[in-house]
Amino acid sequence: MNSYKVSRSLFGEEHQVFRKSVRRFIAEEITPNHDRWEKEGQVSRELWLRAGEQGFLCSSVPEEYGGVGADFLYSTILLEEMAYANATGPGFHLHSEIVTPYILHYGTEEQKKKWLPKMIRGECITAIAMTEPGAGSDLQGIKTTAIKDGNEYCINGQKVFITNGQMADLVIVACKTDPAQGAKGMSLMIVERNDEGFERGRNLDKIGFHAQDTSELFFENVRVPTFNRLGEEGYGFVQLIEQLPQERLIVAVRCIAQIEAALNWTVDYTNGRKAFGKPLSGFQNTRFKLAEIQAELAVQRVFVDKCIELLLDGKLDAVTGAIAKMKTSEFMCQALDDCLQMHGGYGFMAEYPIAKAWADNRYARIAGGSTEIMKEIIGRDLTGQR
Ligand SMILES: Cc1cc2nc3c(=O)[nH]c(=O)nc-3n(C[C@H](O)[C@H](O)[C@H](O)COP(=O)(O)OP(=O)(O)OC[C@H]3O[C@@H](n4cnc5c(N)ncnc54)[C@H](O)[C@@H]3O)c2cc1C
């Protein structure tokens, strides 16, 4: 029983219909295969094609490029349902909600027509490569270069921790086109699977996300036509900064759904398991812990839903996005740890969803801008300090 009554006002009838079809897709196409993909280190290409057939990829793309022109609420539903199902392997969110907006916002007509239809169908899987072994939080410090040579750029460098790294057919690569210029010398280049000199390194061995092909990428004298530059030369850093609020909201949406799922698993578990002659939920400590999670979840969900509204109105700013990501990811990690604790030893067993969620979601305090970087964004804005 859960009598909490602050209902969400974001979704209409059509969204509920969409949610049902997403839930069915996950139950039929993802959940039965996820364990196998975890052992194989990546999901199947067929899954991407199936998701494309169902219209679940790049749903924000307008009809003229083969999409359905749906709003961010549809993406929200997909993110939430994937979190409820602990489906961390498919990198759909990165492809649809992070890479696609770059091509939509900064691509030329020719670029959009060339790549978006294949991305929508799941025939072209994408990634975005910013982080390098020597530069993560400090993006201005990247060393990968793209030096202009006639009608081409010559790309040299290395990237690490790249989501969809093994499967990607198209990678947006953050490069220095003018290494002497710092942030103003950065541009975004598109590199494709078969470009000569583009090699994939290891599918990295992680503590979680075992079905996600997070990888190293290497670029050695990769020559791409100037056609492959996304937007103006020297505007790469500005483009990255412009897209970050949406990327951070995506993490926040996922965190809230993950906490909700963990809370439900833990209520069921503590009602069912007995110790000292009564259910675990019969102990005040268990009820207090569950109540704390429920109360914080209720408050944070309202804030995140407000951020979704702001994004829909084109008004989500960097500071608000940073607050959403920081608060939800910090709370999620605490809540998952508390929920695991309430499962006792079973919480440490991989077959229990709480164990997988605990390991998989630790990334959220680091990736997409760490908690410390979120605090910098918020604190600098407050004080005016640089
Ligand atoms: C699962 C996963 C998927 C990822 N996917 C992608 C991807 O698809 N594409 C991509 O480009 N990257 C990806 N990343 C990389 C991710 O964005 C970086 O790991 C992140 O930005 C942090 O960079 P770093 O690892 O180099 O850590 P560092 O920048 O070296 O930071 C190390 C520590 O120092 C702290 N720190 C750094 N600077 C400051 C400061 N100014 N003040 C206070 N503390 C500071 C950080 O908060 C952190 O705690 C992924 C990472 C993971 C774990």
The ligand as a Gaussian input file, in Angstrom:
#p B3LYP/6-31G(d) Opt

LIG

0 1
 C       30.102000       4.585000     -17.155000
 C       30.703000       5.811000     -17.743000
 C       30.305000       6.240000     -19.004000
 C       30.911000       7.369000     -19.587000
 N       30.537000       7.728000     -20.860000
 C       31.188000       8.753000     -21.462000
 C       30.934000       9.071000     -22.836000
 O       30.069000       8.464000     -23.487000
 N       31.641000      10.071000     -23.410000
 C       32.591000      10.784000     -22.731000
 O       33.184000      11.679000     -23.319000
 N       32.866000      10.495000     -21.430000
 C       32.205000       9.500000     -20.789000
 N       32.486000       9.189000     -19.473000
 C       33.533000       9.942000     -18.792000
 C       33.042000      10.882000     -17.711000
 O       32.322000      11.963000     -18.259000
 C       34.279000      11.319000     -16.893000
 O       34.718000      10.171000     -16.183000
 C       33.980000      12.465000     -15.960000
 O       33.775000      13.640000     -16.688000
 C       35.147000      12.700000     -14.951000
 O       36.360000      12.818000     -15.628000
 P       37.625000      11.934000     -15.123000
 O       37.201000      10.506000     -15.047000
 O       38.795000      12.251000     -16.009000
 O       37.922000      12.405000     -13.662000
 P       38.795000      13.687000     -13.214000
 O       38.398000      14.856000     -14.007000
 O       40.224000      13.301000     -13.200000
 O       38.287000      13.877000     -11.726000
 C       38.736000      13.051000     -10.643000
 C       38.129000      13.599000      -9.352000
 O       38.563000      14.940000      -9.149000
 C       37.451000      15.796000      -9.000000
 N       37.710000      17.110000      -9.604000
 C       38.111000      17.372000     -10.874000
 N       38.159000      18.702000     -11.070000
 C       37.767000      19.288000      -9.910000
 C       37.580000      20.626000      -9.479000
 N       37.792000      21.657000     -10.307000
 N       37.177000      20.853000      -8.217000
 C       36.920000      19.825000      -7.375000
 N       37.069000      18.539000      -7.722000
 C       37.483000      18.267000      -8.974000
 C       36.298000      15.096000      -9.717000
 O       35.052000      15.528000      -9.227000
 C       36.592000      13.640000      -9.380000
 O       36.070000      13.354000      -8.112000
 C       31.895000       8.090000     -18.866000
 C       32.266000       7.667000     -17.588000
 C       31.699000       6.551000     -17.029000
 C       32.126000       6.118000     -15.642000

